[in-house]
Amino acid sequence: MLDNTSHTIMNRWPAQFPDRIQLYSFPTPNGVKVSIMLEETGLPYEAHKVTLSDSDVKSTEFLSLNPNNKIPAIIDPDGPDGEPLGLFESGAILLYLAEKTGKFIGRNTGDKHRITQWLMFQMGGVGPMFGQLGYFHKFAGREIEDPRPRERYVNEAKRLLNVLNQQLDGQDWIAGDYSIADIAIAPWLRGLEYYGTKEVVGWDSYANVAAYLDRFLQRPAVQKGLKTPARD
Ligand SMILES: N[C@@H](CCC(=O)N[C@@H](CS)C(=O)NCC(=O)O)C(=O)O
């Protein structure tokens, strides 16, 4: 049974409802993947705000759950065999929650692997490349005079958007039915706006992608998940 003495992270972020999934996160593209999934599945959970500042993500308490000092992370008090399970890495958490509930992971084994393929495409491609684009366009990297890093990530973002645009031709969701692949990918598309990079990647030329993001943002669970945990 999980209680506030069970895990070091709870010394700093105590659980009010220890029988619920504990989410440690912040509403960034990686963070909201998990809050959206929790909203979509209807699993009971309790969200704790962990900011990206070193005083949070590099605290001893947070590192006890994720030694890689990044949100999101969870503890499921009712994990496999009824034992508590702590997890980090948003892709691993999405797969876990999908398997736990049997939701958003397709109808058969083939679907599951196709969905996993697109999930990995996000984890290894869209997330890291868009993140670097944001760094070189909006954050400290924009002060670097050499144009090559920025160009590299602009071109890579365009290439990935083109892949998505083709995949979405004639279909609403990335891998058949709505799935964890969409929950992973779409928040990063929204991130392009936050980074101020929509123009530089030629957003309007990816009509299928733009319509897909609008479709995603209309879902009530997505709207709730995007605001969880609250920033302040
Ligand atoms: N691959 C990781 C990436 C997580 C990640 O990059 N989290 C960022 C926020 S979006 C973070 O916590 N940054 C804080 C830091 O690096 O100190 C995942 O998908 O969970």
The ligand as an SDF file (V2000), in Angstrom:
LIG
                    3D

 20 19  0  0  0  0  0  0  0  0999 V2000
   12.4670   11.9630  -23.2000 N   0  0  0  0  0  0  0  0  0  0  0  0
   11.8840   12.6140  -22.0670 C   0  0  0  0  0  0  0  0  0  0  0  0
   12.0810   14.1050  -22.1980 C   0  0  0  0  0  0  0  0  0  0  0  0
   11.4750   14.8630  -21.0390 C   0  0  0  0  0  0  0  0  0  0  0  0
   11.8820   16.3320  -21.0660 C   0  0  0  0  0  0  0  0  0  0  0  0
   12.6650   16.7750  -21.9210 O   0  0  0  0  0  0  0  0  0  0  0  0
   11.3760   17.0810  -20.0870 N   0  0  0  0  0  0  0  0  0  0  0  0
   11.7340   18.4960  -19.9800 C   0  0  0  0  0  0  0  0  0  0  0  0
   10.4960   19.3560  -20.0880 C   0  0  0  0  0  0  0  0  0  0  0  0
    9.6300   19.1060  -21.6110 S   0  0  0  0  0  0  0  0  0  0  0  0
   12.3760   18.7480  -18.6290 C   0  0  0  0  0  0  0  0  0  0  0  0
   11.9380   18.2130  -17.6330 O   0  0  0  0  0  0  0  0  0  0  0  0
   13.4410   19.5610  -18.5750 N   0  0  0  0  0  0  0  0  0  0  0  0
   14.0940   19.9190  -17.3470 C   0  0  0  0  0  0  0  0  0  0  0  0
   15.5870   19.7810  -17.4220 C   0  0  0  0  0  0  0  0  0  0  0  0
   16.0880   19.2730  -18.4550 O   0  0  0  0  0  0  0  0  0  0  0  0
   16.2740   20.1700  -16.4800 O   0  0  0  0  0  0  0  0  0  0  0  0
   10.3910   12.2640  -21.9890 C   0  0  0  0  0  0  0  0  0  0  0  0
    9.7660   12.1640  -23.0490 O   0  0  0  0  0  0  0  0  0  0  0  0
    9.8470   12.0940  -20.8760 O   0  0  0  0  0  0  0  0  0  0  0  0
  1  2  1  0
  2  3  1  0
  2 18  1  0
  3  4  1  0
  4  5  1  0
  5  6  2  0
  5  7  1  0
  7  8  1  0
  8  9  1  0
  8 11  1  0
  9 10  1  0
 11 12  2  0
 11 13  1  0
 13 14  1  0
 14 15  1  0
 15 16  2  0
 15 17  1  0
 18 19  2  0
 18 20  1  0
M  END
$$$$
